[in-house]
């Protein structure tokens, strides 16, 4: 059942796309796109806001009808309007929207003029030269469609980091509910803070074999699982309903640092570290750092780097782009952290399209330790001056 803002936003975007393909009222289409943007940009999970009794019509652009649909999706995992649209249009037609350069307007033309309903039909139409004659297309666009379909066939789905975070954080919390579990960390490109994430690598430590089994069972029993790819004694792989693959690995506490280093990557960075270790007579893998048969490090990531004579390298830098040489020199940069944030140069108040008054925004900024807060609106600037006059 979809619980995340990303799921609700994706549902509204799909409704807007299908309505546009049908030729529905542009204002209705725009309302769903705006709702998708508002929900997708919310910092709090909308399901939690509903649990607290929030009136969703307080959100900008969300009226009674859209608020009811949001509640329906959160409560049931479905939207009757979207289900109905799926029955009125070919089931695979939304796959056409995944091809770069094909928006709902062009898909509508392809569907109504050439009866193109699937990627295979789209490819045949482009290959046979039937698309170039359509209004708004042409020979160049037809060639681009052919190339895009071929490239799409070789692509794996990737998620924006902020979207992947919604699923990762919920899964971490879910697994940490097991009392005996000591660590749950999402590694891979997610931990390296890459812009997009292809899958999630979840690392868990457990003290006993019984707890390990419990972790694997709880992981594969997660209510957002669409498919279980594998389930072994210490590892498992699933596909979430959103399409994101998640791989689980359960390790011993004494191997946690080595495993975290190994599964965080990048692959190129790990290879370079292993080569550096080999030159010093060391073997480095996900179980630890070994000299002959003796494990000399691995409980923490810092111990892995120390074993090869390096300072700890933050995950965001592990791309084998010179960070190892810089670590050797002892001149690694200090990365910006949340505590370094001093203010915000772009916020709105409810005088424009925000949710709170100027005073509430200022007090919230102070509570965060901000030194400055810029209200980016001429109207808001007028309110600021009026508040100053009144002594607020």
C-alpha positions in Angstrom: 0.0 0.0 0.0 1.6 3.3 -1.0 2.5 5.4 2.1 5.0 7.8 0.8 4.6 11.2 -0.8 6.5 10.0 -3.9 3.8 7.3 -4.4 1.0 9.8 -4.2 2.7 12.3 -6.4 3.4 9.6 -9.0 -0.2 8.6 -8.9 -1.4 12.2 -9.6 1.2 12.6 -12.4 -0.1 9.5 -14.0 -3.7 10.7 -13.7 -2.7 14.0 -15.3 -0.9 12.1 -18.2 -3.8 9.8 -18.8 -6.3 12.7 -18.7 -4.2 14.6 -21.2 -4.0 11.6 -23.5 -7.8 11.5 -23.4 -8.0 15.2 -24.2 -9.6 16.3 -20.8 -10.0 19.8 -19.6 -6.6 21.5 -19.3 -7.5 23.1 -16.0 -8.3 19.7 -14.5 -5.0 18.3 -15.8 -3.1 21.2 -14.3 -4.7 20.7 -11.0 -3.4 17.2 -10.7 0.1 18.2 -11.8 0.1 21.0 -9.2 -1.1 18.6 -6.6 1.7 16.1 -7.5 4.3 18.9 -7.1 2.9 20.1 -3.8 2.7 16.6 -2.3 6.1 15.6 -3.7 7.8 18.6 -2.2 6.3 18.2 1.3 9.0 17.7 3.9 6.8 15.5 6.1 5.1 12.2 5.1 1.5 13.1 4.2 0.3 9.9 5.9 1.7 11.2 9.2 0.0 14.6 8.7 -3.3 12.7 8.2 -2.7 10.7 11.4 -2.3 14.0 13.2 -5.7 15.2 11.8 -4.4 17.8 9.4 -6.9 19.4 7.0 -5.2 18.8 3.7 -7.2 21.6 2.1 -4.7 23.9 3.9 -2.1 22.9 1.4 -1.9 25.2 -1.7 -4.0 24.1 -4.6 -5.5 21.2 -2.7 -9.3 21.4 -2.6 -11.9 19.0 -1.2 -11.8 16.6 -4.1 -8.0 16.3 -4.2 -7.8 16.0 -0.4 -10.3 13.1 -0.6 -8.2 11.4 -3.3 -5.1 11.7 -1.2 -6.8 10.2 1.8 -8.1 7.4 -0.4 -4.6 6.6 -1.7 -3.1 6.6 1.8 -6.0 4.5 3.3 -6.6 2.0 0.5 -3.5 2.1 -1.6 -5.6 2.8 -4.7 -7.3 5.7 -6.4 -10.6 4.9 -8.1 -10.1 7.6 -10.7 -6.7 6.1 -11.7 -8.2 2.6 -11.8 -11.0 3.8 -14.1 -8.5 5.6 -16.4 -6.5 2.4 -16.6 -9.6 0.6 -17.9 -10.4 3.3 -20.4 -6.9 3.4 -22.0 -4.5 0.7 -23.1 -2.6 -0.7 -20.1 0.9 -0.2 -21.7 0.3 3.3 -23.0 2.1 5.0 -20.0 5.2 3.1 -21.0 5.4 5.4 -24.1 5.9 8.4 -21.7 9.2 6.9 -20.5 10.7 7.6 -23.9 12.6 11.0 -23.9 10.8 13.5 -26.1 7.4 11.9 -25.8 5.0 13.9 -23.6 1.3 13.3 -23.2 0.5 15.5 -26.2 2.6 13.4 -28.6 1.5 10.1 -27.0 -2.1 11.3 -27.6 -1.4 11.9 -31.3 0.4 8.6 -31.7 -2.5 6.8 -30.0 -5.4 8.5 -31.9 -3.7 8.8 -35.3 -1.6 5.5 -35.5 -3.3 3.4 -32.8 0.2 3.1 -31.1 -0.4 1.5 -27.7 2.9 -0.2 -26.8 6.7 0.4 -27.1 6.9 -2.4 -29.7 4.2 -0.7 -31.8 6.0 2.6 -31.4 9.2 1.1 -32.6 7.6 -0.5 -35.6 5.9 2.8 -36.5 9.2 4.7 -36.3 11.1 2.0 -38.2 8.5 2.0 -41.0 8.6 5.8 -41.3 4.9 6.4 -40.3 5.6 8.9 -37.5 7.4 11.6 -39.5 4.2 12.6 -41.2 2.3 13.3 -38.0 1.8 17.0 -37.0 4.4 18.1 -34.5 6.9 15.2 -35.3 9.1 15.0 -38.4 11.9 12.9 -39.6 14.4 14.0 -36.9 12.0 13.3 -34.0 11.2 9.9 -35.6 15.0 9.0 -35.6 15.3 10.2 -32.0 12.4 8.0 -31.0 14.1 4.9 -32.6 17.4 5.7 -30.7 15.6 6.4 -27.5 13.7 3.1 -27.6 16.9 1.2 -28.2 18.6 3.0 -25.3 15.6 2.5 -23.0 15.7 -1.2 -23.5 19.2 -1.3 -22.0 18.5 1.0 -19.1 17.7 0.2 -15.5 15.3 2.3 -13.6 16.9 4.9 -11.4 15.3 7.0 -8.6 16.1 10.5 -7.5 17.9 10.5 -4.2 15.1 12.4 -2.4 12.6 9.8 -3.6 14.8 6.8 -2.7 15.2 8.4 0.7 11.5 8.0 1.5 11.7 4.3 0.9 15.1 3.8 2.6 14.2 5.7 5.8 10.9 3.8 6.2 12.7 0.4 5.7 15.4 1.3 8.1 12.8 2.2 10.8 10.9 -1.1 10.0 14.0 -3.3 10.5 15.2 -1.4 13.6 11.9 -2.4 15.3 13.6 -5.8 15.9 15.0 -5.2 19.5 18.2 -7.3 19.0 19.2 -5.6 15.8 22.2 -3.3 16.4 22.7 -1.5 13.1 20.6 -0.9 10.0 22.4 1.2 7.3 21.5 1.8 3.7 24.8 1.7 1.8 25.6 1.8 -1.9 25.1 4.9 -4.1 22.4 6.1 -1.7 25.0 6.5 1.1 27.4 8.1 -1.3 24.6 10.7 -1.9 24.6 10.2 -5.7 21.9 12.2 -7.5 20.1 9.0 -8.6 19.9 5.5 -7.1 19.5 2.3 -9.0 18.9 0.1 -6.0 19.2 0.0 -2.2 21.8 -2.0 -0.3 20.7 -2.6 3.3 23.3 -3.7 5.8 22.1 -5.1 9.1 24.1 -6.5 12.1 22.5 -9.2 14.3 24.0 -11.0 17.3 22.6 -14.5 16.9 21.5 -16.9 14.1 17.9 -16.7 15.4 17.9 -12.9 15.0 19.5 -13.2 11.5 16.5 -15.4 10.5 14.1 -12.9 12.0 15.7 -10.1 10.1 15.4 -12.0 6.7 11.8 -13.0 7.5 10.8 -9.5 8.5 12.5 -8.0 5.4 10.8 -10.3 2.9 7.5 -9.8 4.8 7.6 -6.0 4.4 4.1 -4.8 3.2 5.6 -2.9 0.3 7.2 -5.9 -1.3 6.0 -6.7 -4.8 8.3 -9.6 -5.5 10.9 -11.7 -3.6 13.9 -12.4 -5.8 15.8 -14.5 -3.3 15.8 -15.3 0.5 18.9 -17.1 1.9 20.3 -17.5 5.4 22.1 -14.1 5.6 20.9 -12.2 2.5 17.8 -11.5 0.5 16.6 -9.4 -2.4 13.2 -7.9 -3.0 11.4 -5.6 -5.5 9.2 -2.9 -3.9 5.9 -1.9 -5.4 7.5 1.3 -6.6 9.9 -0.8 -8.7 13.0 -0.2 -6.5 15.2 -3.3 -5.9 16.5 -3.7 -2.3 19.3 -6.1 -1.4 19.7 -7.2 2.3 22.9 -8.4 3.8 23.1 -9.5 7.5 26.6 -9.5 9.0 28.4 -10.0 12.3 29.1 -6.9 14.5 32.8 -7.5 14.2 32.6 -7.3 10.4 30.3 -4.3 10.3 32.9 -1.7 9.3 34.4 -3.8 6.6 31.0 -4.8 5.2 29.8 -1.1 5.3 32.9 -0.1 3.4 32.5 -2.9 0.8 28.8 -2.3 0.1 29.1 1.5 0.1 31.5 1.5 -2.8 32.1 2.8 -5.3 33.5 -0.2 -7.0 36.5 1.8 -8.4 37.3 3.2 -4.9 37.1 -0.3 -3.3 39.4 -1.8 -5.9 42.0 1.0 -5.3 41.8 0.4 -1.5 42.3 -3.3 -2.0 45.3 -2.8 -4.2 46.8 -0.4 -1.6 46.2 -3.2 1.0 47.8 -5.8 -1.2 51.0 -3.7 -1.5 51.2 -3.9 2.3 50.5 -7.6 2.5 46.9 -7.2 3.5 43.7 -8.8 2.2 40.6 -6.6 2.4 37.0 -7.9 1.8 33.5 -7.5 3.3 34.5 -9.6 6.4 37.5 -7.6 7.5 41.2 -6.7 6.9 43.4 -9.7 7.1 47.2 -10.2 7.5 47.7 -13.8 6.7 44.8 -15.5 8.5 44.5 -12.9 11.3 41.8 -10.3 11.1 43.4 -7.0 12.1 40.6 -4.5 11.4 37.0 -4.3 10.2 34.7 -3.5 13.1 34.6 0.1 11.9 35.1 1.8 8.6 37.8 4.0 10.2 39.8 0.9 11.1 39.7 -0.3 7.5 41.2 3.0 6.3 43.7 3.1 9.2 44.9 -0.4 8.4 46.2 0.9 5.0 47.5 4.2 6.4 44.7 6.5 5.4 42.4 8.9 7.2 38.7 8.1 7.1 37.3 9.0 3.7 33.6 10.2 3.8 31.2 8.1 1.6 30.5 11.2 -0.6 34.1 11.2 -1.8 34.5 7.6 -2.6 34.6 7.7 -6.4 38.3 7.1 -7.0 38.8 10.6 -8.3 41.9 11.5 -6.3 40.5 11.1 -2.8 42.9 8.4 -1.8 46.0 10.5 -2.7 44.5 13.4 -0.8 43.8 11.2 2.2 47.5 10.1 2.1 48.5 13.7 2.3 46.2 14.3 5.3 44.4 17.1 3.4 40.9 15.7 3.0 38.3 18.6 2.9 35.8 19.0 5.7 32.4 18.4 4.2 29.5 20.7 4.8 27.2 19.3 7.5 23.6 20.2 8.5 25.0 22.2 11.4 26.9 24.5 8.9 23.6 25.8 7.6 23.3 29.5 8.5 20.2 30.6 6.8 17.9 30.3 3.8 17.8 32.7 0.8 14.5 31.6 -0.7 11.4 31.2 1.4 7.7 32.3 1.1 5.1 33.2 3.6 1.3 32.6 3.4 1.1 36.1 1.9 2.2 34.5 -1.4 2.2 30.7 -1.8 3.7 29.6 1.6 1.9 28.0 4.6 2.9 30.3 7.5 3.0 33.9 8.5 6.1 36.0 8.4 6.4 36.0 12.2 6.1 32.2 12.3 8.8 31.8 9.6 11.1 34.1 11.5 10.6 32.2 14.8 11.1 28.9 12.9 14.4 30.2 11.5 15.6 31.3 14.9 14.8 27.8 16.3 17.0 26.3 13.6 19.9 28.7 14.6 19.6 30.7 11.4 21.4 34.0 11.1 19.3 35.2 8.2 16.1 34.4 6.3 15.3 36.0 2.9 11.6 36.3 2.0 11.6 36.3 -1.8 8.5 38.2 -2.6 7.7 41.9 -3.2 4.4 41.4 -1.3 6.2 39.7 1.6 8.7 42.6 1.7 5.8 45.0 2.2 4.5 42.8 5.1 8.0 42.8 6.6 8.0 46.6 6.5 4.5 46.8 8.0 5.5 44.4 10.8 8.6 46.5 11.6 6.4 49.6 11.8 4.0 47.8 14.2 7.0 46.6 16.3 6.4 42.9 15.6 
